[in-house]
């Protein structure tokens, strides 16, 4: 095919030269430089939240026709029209994806803990969060989140359904290596185990979700509140490296359960740092550090000042597999641990299984 294109270009240049000079026997022009071989297709690992594939688009300006003698060689023209390629992006484990996209993501965390003496008993909590986003434009994707929690402790277990989170993710590409993302989300009080007279096992399960999400990402499990959430992310992506920082403000407002929940309003700041690196196009390694800080002073902080801050960290692996022309599956498996009191006193350890599909 390249040979045929080269012969065609030679023929067109020779014909144009003949017409312009007005001579039927004009010497043929020097042949244009052969077009360079196409660069191999990029293996993209971009996501939306919260995790989707993203290809940079380059703006193009259409100029007036160029005289034949000023037409650039075919290789240069093709290079000028080719969009700048995006570097592969690794989706974080608990931070949001930087690029709005159409994504369905099921993320489950299995938390193991041991209540210290005098109780001295072990338990476990399983939280699962289903997130769906739909890209309506390259810069925006509405988002919906809902979760399930099951807690087992002292031979008793309970299960609860979380509140519903609704909002939108926004993203812009500053250049091929830097991206900026924003989130605006509100929770709808649909969770079970709420109010002044809840089922005890259900309410206990819901309460356990906060620590099971290491006091970082549990707004949908605050079933007596509605929460307004606003956050921003910045990512640098180049040479197989993803470096992302995040900050989010949560404003909780009590709407029910005033007899069991003392706090009418609470304000929480969370932040995180993620570093990921592609070992091969199909496999990446990542590490994540998360920090939360109560800007207000809720009842839990009044009772124990150590509860104002929480620090946790973890790391793991993520696969990147493409199906068909546009579907990406990026499964992740990671291990995390609480590093700060009071959660660390209960020796919380977490295993996360993340199953995102990007379309």
N, C-alpha and C positions, 0 to 999 in steps of 0.2 A: 504493500500500500504506500509506503514512504517513497519507493522508487517511482510509482505512478504519479504521485503528487509532485515529485521533483521534475519529471518529464513534462507534466502539465504546466508547471511554473515556467520552465525554459521556453516552452512553446508560446505562452502568453506574452512573455517579455520580448521574445524575438518579433512577434507579430506587432506589438505596440511600437517597437522601435522602427519597424518598416513603415508603418502608417505615418508616424511622426516625421520621419525623414523624407518621405515621399519617394523612396528609391526601392525598386523591387529586389535589387541584389545587394542590399546593405549587409555589412558584416554583422554577425550575431553578437549580442551583448554578452559580457561575462556572466556565467551562470550564477544565480544567487546562492548564498551559503545554505547548505542543507539544513532543514529544520532539526533542532535537537530532539533527542528522544524524550518522550513524555516522562515526567517524573512519576515514580510509582505512587499509586493511590494511597492517601494517608489513612492509617488506621486510627479512627477517631474514638476517643473514650470519654467524650463529654457527656454530662447528665443535666438534669434539671434540678433542687430542693433542693431537688432536691433531686438533677441527674439525668439530661438527655443529650444525644449527639448533636453537635453544632459545627457548621462550616462557615467560615468567614466569607462575606460577600464584599466584593470590591466595587466601588462606584466607577462608571465608565462614561466618558464624554464622547459624543458622536460629532466629529468634525466634518468639514466639507471634503469632497473627494480630492485626493492628492494627485498631482500630475504624475504620469508614469515614471518620469525620471527621478521623482522624490519618494516613490513608494519604498518603505523599508523592506529589508529582506523578510522572507516568510517566517523565519525563526524568531526574529525580533518582534514581528507583529503578533505572533502567537503568545510570546512571553508577556507582551504588554497587556493582552486581554485576559490572561490567566489570573483568577482570583488568588489572593494571598491565602495560603493554607493555615489552618488552625493547628496548634500543637495539641496532642492528646491530653485530656483532662481526667483526673481521677476523682471520682465522687467520694466525699468524706463519709465517715461512718455515722456520725450524729449531727454534724453541721449540715446546713442546707446546701443543695446543689446551686451552682452559680448561674446556670443558664436556664431560662424558662423553656419548657418543652412539654410534650405529651408523654406522660410517665405514669405507670402504675407500680407502686412500691409497697411491698409487705416487709416490715422490719420488726423482728422479734428479739427481745432481750430476756435472758434467763438469769435472774439475780439470786445468788446464794448468800445467806447471812447466818450469823449466830448471835443471839442476844446474850450479852455477858452475864456473869453471876450477879445476883443470886438465881436468875432464871436459868441461864446456861442451857439453852435449847436452840436447835437449828431450824431454819425454815427456808422457803424459796418462793420467789414471785416470778411469774411469767407475764410480761406485757407485750402485746402485739399492736402495732399501729399500721393501718392501711391508709396510704396517701395516694391521691389521684390528682394529676394536673393535666390541663389541656391547653396547648399553645394556640391562641387566637391571633397572635401577631408575633413577629420575631422577638419583641421586647416584653411580652406579657403573657402570663398563663394563670388562669383561675386555679385555685387549689381547694381541696376538701380533705379532711383528716378525721378518722374515727379510730378508737382503740378498744381493746379488751384487756382485762387484767384478771389473773387468777393467783391467789395467795394461799399457801399451805403452811401452817404453823401449829405445833402442839396437837397433832392429830386432827386438826380442823382445817377446813378449806372453804373459801368463798370466791365468787366470781362477780364481776361487774362490767358494765359497758360504759365507756367514757362519754364525755360531751362531744359534740360535733364542732370541728374547726373549719371555718370558711374564710376565704380571702383571695389574695393574688400574689404572685411572684413577678418581679420586674427585673430585667437584666439588660445591660448595655455592654458593648465591647469597646474599650477605650483604644486598643490597638490589637494586633494579632497575639500579643502576649499578656495583656491585662484586661480583666473583666470586673464589672461592678454589678452587684445584685442587691435588690431590696425586697422586703416582705411586709405585707400588711394583712393581718389575720385577726378574726374575732371568734371566740368560742360561744356556741349556743348551748344553754343549760339543758341538755337532753340526757345526761348521765344518770345511772341508777345508784341507789344507796345514798340518796341526798335527802335533805329536809330534816325536820326536828325529830322524826320518829322513823328512822330508816331500819331496814333489816340489818342486824348486827354483823353477820358474816359478809354481806355485800358491802357495807360501809367500811369494814376492816380491810377488805380486799382493795377497795378504792384508795383508802388511806395509805396502804403499802406501796402504791404505784409511785408516789413521790420519791421515796428512797430508792426504789427499783430503777428509776430514771436518774439516779444520783443527783437529785434536786436540781436538775438542769432543764429537762424537757418534759415537764409534767402538767402543762397548763390545761390540756384536755381532760386530765384526771382530777382537776379541782371542781368537783361536781356541784358544790354549793355556790360557785362563782361563775361569772362571765368574765372573760379576759380579753383585753385589747392588746395586740402584739404588733410591734414595729421593729424591724431589724435591717441591718445592712451587712453585706459581705464584699470582700475584695480578694481577688485571686490573681496570682502571677503564674503563668503556664508557659514553660519553654524547656526544650531539650529533655523531655520526659519527666520534668519536675512539675508538681503542683504545690503551691504554697498559698494557703487561704486563711484569712482572719475573719472573725464574725463578732458582732455585738447585737444584742437584742434587749429591748425593754418590754416587760410584762406588767400591765396594770390590771390587777384582780379587783373585782367589785362583787361583794356578797349580794345574792339575790334571794337566797332561801337558807334555812337552817341557822337562824340567828341564835337559837338556844344551844346549839352544839358547836358553833363556830364564832369565836369572839371577834375576829377581825372583819371590820366592815370593808376596809380597803387595804391592799398590800401592793408594793411596788418592788419588782425584782429585776436585776440586771444580770444577764448572762453573757459570757464571751468565750471564744474558743480559737485555737490555732491548729491547723492541719497541715501536714507535710506528706506528700505522696510521690512515689517514683516508679516509673515503668521499667521493670526488669526485662521483659519482652513485650511485644504489642498485646499479648493476651493475658498478661499477669502484672499486677502492680502491688507494691507494698506501701503501707501508710501508718502514720502515728498521729494521735490526736490528744490535745490537752484542753480541758474545759474548766471554767471557773464561774461560779455564781455568787452573787452578793445581794442581800436584801437592802434596798435603799430606804425602805421604811422599817419600822420595828414591830413586826407581828408578835403575837402571843408566844410563839415557839422560841423566838429570839429573846424575849423578855425572860422566859424560863431558863434558857441556856444560851448565853451569848456566843458560844462556839457555833451555834446553828446559823449565824449570820452569813458565814462564808462556807463554800464547799469547793473542793478541788478534786478532780478525777482525771485519769489518763488511760490510754489504751492504744492498741495497734493491731494490725492484721493484714490480710491479703484480700485482693479483689480480682475477679476474672473479668474479661472483656470479650464477649462472643457475639458475632453478628449473624443474624438469620435473615435470609432473603436480601432485599435491597435496602431496607430501612429499620429493621427491628434489632435492637441491641439488648442483650441480657448481661447484667453486670453483678453477679452474686458476690457478696462479701462475707467473710467470717473473721471476727475479731474478739479479742479479750481485753477487758477493762477492769479497773480497780479504783475504789474510793481511796483518796490520799489524805483526807482531812476529817477531823472530828465535826459532828458526832457520828457521821455515817461510817467512818473507818473503825469506830469502836465496835460496831457490829460485824466487822470483817467482811464488808460487802465485796463480792467479786461478780463480774458480769461476763456473760458470753452472748455475743450478738450475731444473729444470722439475718442478713439483708438481701432481699430478692427484688431488685428493681428491673422493670422492663421499660425501655424507651422506644417510642414509635416515631 
